[in-house]
Amino acid sequence: MKTLPTVLITGASSGIGATYAERFARRGHDLVVVARDKARLEALAARLRSECKVAVDVMQADLTKPGDLSALETRLRDDARIGILINNAGMAQTKGFLEQTAEGIDSLITLNTTAVTRLAAAVAPRLAQSGSGAIVNIGSVVGFAPEFGMSIYGASKAFVLFLSQGLNIELAPKGVYVQAVVPAATRTEIWERAGVDVNTLPEVMEVEELVDAALVGFDRRELVTIPPLHVAGRWDALDGARQGLMSDLRQARAAERYRPQV
Ligand SMILES: NC(=O)c1ccc[n+]([C@@H]2O[C@H](COP(=O)([O-])OP(=O)(O)OC[C@H]3O[C@@H](n4cnc5c(N)ncnc54)[C@H](OP(=O)(O)O)[C@@H]3O)[C@@H](O)[C@H]2O)c1
């Protein structure tokens, strides 16, 4: 029987990442679970080892710290059992742009974009070499919505979607599947961590429903999975409009409306 690939999940100590860990363990995959809170990871690992009879390795890492990030890159490069990366760890934005600190901006951008990109870059060459494997990146509908007033978080999630689309174009021909998962409000600790009471939100998806829907997309090898989007054609229309815009670019000359009036 073919052995299932090991799944490395960042941000597995709670919320979406912990739920992915449980779902992949139930499917019989061995896991590497990563986050800062070692005690929570150990408790999750012990439960999944006993309930699902899979091997679970715990890696404590703060992905905003250069040394921890490079240790994880090394693991992804060298451990040939790891065939699926769930790039899930992320943080939301507290308060508006005018209230940001340099440290806060750095942490958010490093965790939500730099770490995601570097971990994908660490594993991709090995997966491409083997002609198999998957990289799943967790975006957010906030990446479609500058209106939400979470400009840095939204920009980081727009980055995740673009990165996923670009990686799919580069890696799919080599046999590597890349999925962007785009949740809307989901009941996890991210809200409390950002100082928002999740119960004040008008609509929230339960985390199990979100991850199970994302896995339906994963099993279909869908490129962009937006569980809360009920009219699937909306995404096709958005992507079609983007391609239409590209077809109307003329590189050699500025458009008539931008020609200086003489
Ligand atoms: N919940 C939502 O409404 C929602 C909507 C759209 C997208 N998302 C995205 O979903 C992903 C998962 O978030 P969640 O909702 O499941 O929130 P969560 O429960 O707060 O989980 C975040 C995970 O990331 C880990 N993490 C945070 N900072 C880290 C760091 N510096 N280094 C390593 N790990 C770190 C946390 O563990 P430790 O504290 O132990 O490190 C935790 O395991 C994020 O990318 C988020 O942007 C969430």
The ligand as an SDF file (V2000), in Angstrom:
LIG
                    3D

 48 52  0  0  0  0  0  0  0  0999 V2000
  -11.0070   33.0520   11.7380 N   0  0  0  0  0  0  0  0  0  0  0  0
  -11.3280   33.8340   10.7260 C   0  0  0  0  0  0  0  0  0  0  0  0
  -12.3520   34.5330   10.7220 O   0  0  0  0  0  0  0  0  0  0  0  0
  -10.4330   33.8570    9.5020 C   0  0  0  0  0  0  0  0  0  0  0  0
  -10.9670   34.3890    8.3170 C   0  0  0  0  0  0  0  0  0  0  0  0
  -10.1550   34.4140    7.1980 C   0  0  0  0  0  0  0  0  0  0  0  0
   -8.8660   33.9260    7.2510 C   0  0  0  0  0  0  0  0  0  0  0  0
   -8.3710   33.4330    8.4310 N   0  0  0  0  0  0  0  0  0  0  0  0
   -6.9790   32.9620    8.4400 C   0  0  0  0  0  0  0  0  0  0  0  0
   -6.9270   31.6480    8.9470 O   0  0  0  0  0  0  0  0  0  0  0  0
   -5.6170   31.3900    9.4540 C   0  0  0  0  0  0  0  0  0  0  0  0
   -5.7280   30.6790   10.7880 C   0  0  0  0  0  0  0  0  0  0  0  0
   -6.2950   31.5430   11.7340 O   0  0  0  0  0  0  0  0  0  0  0  0
   -7.4220   31.1070   12.7810 P   0  0  0  0  0  0  0  0  0  0  0  0
   -8.6570   31.8190   12.4140 O   0  0  0  0  0  0  0  0  0  0  0  0
   -7.4310   29.6470   12.9260 O   0  0  0  0  0  0  0  0  0  0  0  0
   -6.8750   31.8490   14.0950 O   0  0  0  0  0  0  0  0  0  0  0  0
   -6.1990   31.3320   15.4440 P   0  0  0  0  0  0  0  0  0  0  0  0
   -7.0870   30.3670   16.1470 O   0  0  0  0  0  0  0  0  0  0  0  0
   -5.7690   32.5710   16.1410 O   0  0  0  0  0  0  0  0  0  0  0  0
   -4.9470   30.5200   14.9170 O   0  0  0  0  0  0  0  0  0  0  0  0
   -3.7520   31.1420   14.4950 C   0  0  0  0  0  0  0  0  0  0  0  0
   -2.6420   30.1190   14.5930 C   0  0  0  0  0  0  0  0  0  0  0  0
   -1.4270   30.7300   14.1810 O   0  0  0  0  0  0  0  0  0  0  0  0
   -0.4450   30.5500   15.2080 C   0  0  0  0  0  0  0  0  0  0  0  0
    0.4370   31.6960   15.2460 N   0  0  0  0  0  0  0  0  0  0  0  0
    0.1300   32.9890   15.5180 C   0  0  0  0  0  0  0  0  0  0  0  0
    1.2340   33.7380   15.4950 N   0  0  0  0  0  0  0  0  0  0  0  0
    2.2660   32.9060   15.2020 C   0  0  0  0  0  0  0  0  0  0  0  0
    3.6730   33.0790   15.0610 C   0  0  0  0  0  0  0  0  0  0  0  0
    4.2490   34.2830   15.2330 N   0  0  0  0  0  0  0  0  0  0  0  0
    4.4320   32.0160   14.7380 N   0  0  0  0  0  0  0  0  0  0  0  0
    3.8630   30.7840   14.5980 C   0  0  0  0  0  0  0  0  0  0  0  0
    2.5500   30.5570   14.7140 N   0  0  0  0  0  0  0  0  0  0  0  0
    1.7740   31.6050   15.0370 C   0  0  0  0  0  0  0  0  0  0  0  0
   -1.2580   30.4220   16.4970 C   0  0  0  0  0  0  0  0  0  0  0  0
   -0.5850   29.6200   17.4690 O   0  0  0  0  0  0  0  0  0  0  0  0
    0.3980   30.1420   18.6430 P   0  0  0  0  0  0  0  0  0  0  0  0
   -0.2620   31.2980   19.3030 O   0  0  0  0  0  0  0  0  0  0  0  0
    0.5420   28.9160   19.4900 O   0  0  0  0  0  0  0  0  0  0  0  0
    1.6880   30.4860   17.9450 O   0  0  0  0  0  0  0  0  0  0  0  0
   -2.4470   29.6130   16.0030 C   0  0  0  0  0  0  0  0  0  0  0  0
   -2.1280   28.2490   15.9750 O   0  0  0  0  0  0  0  0  0  0  0  0
   -4.9050   32.7410    9.4960 C   0  0  0  0  0  0  0  0  0  0  0  0
   -4.0230   32.8400    8.4070 O   0  0  0  0  0  0  0  0  0  0  0  0
   -6.0420   33.7320    9.3380 C   0  0  0  0  0  0  0  0  0  0  0  0
   -5.6190   34.9340    8.7700 O   0  0  0  0  0  0  0  0  0  0  0  0
   -9.1350   33.3760    9.5530 C   0  0  0  0  0  0  0  0  0  0  0  0
  1  2  1  0
  2  3  2  0
  2  4  1  0
  4  5  1  0
  4 48  2  0
  5  6  2  0
  6  7  1  0
  7  8  2  0
  8  9  1  0
  8 48  1  0
  9 10  1  0
  9 46  1  0
 10 11  1  0
 11 12  1  0
 11 44  1  0
 12 13  1  0
 13 14  1  0
 14 15  2  0
 14 16  1  0
 14 17  1  0
 17 18  1  0
 18 19  2  0
 18 20  1  0
 18 21  1  0
 21 22  1  0
 22 23  1  0
 23 24  1  0
 23 42  1  0
 24 25  1  0
 25 26  1  0
 25 36  1  0
 26 27  1  0
 26 35  1  0
 27 28  2  0
 28 29  1  0
 29 30  1  0
 29 35  2  0
 30 31  1  0
 30 32  2  0
 32 33  1  0
 33 34  2  0
 34 35  1  0
 36 37  1  0
 36 42  1  0
 37 38  1  0
 38 39  2  0
 38 40  1  0
 38 41  1  0
 42 43  1  0
 44 45  1  0
 44 46  1  0
 46 47  1  0
M  CHG  2   8   1  16  -1
M  END
$$$$
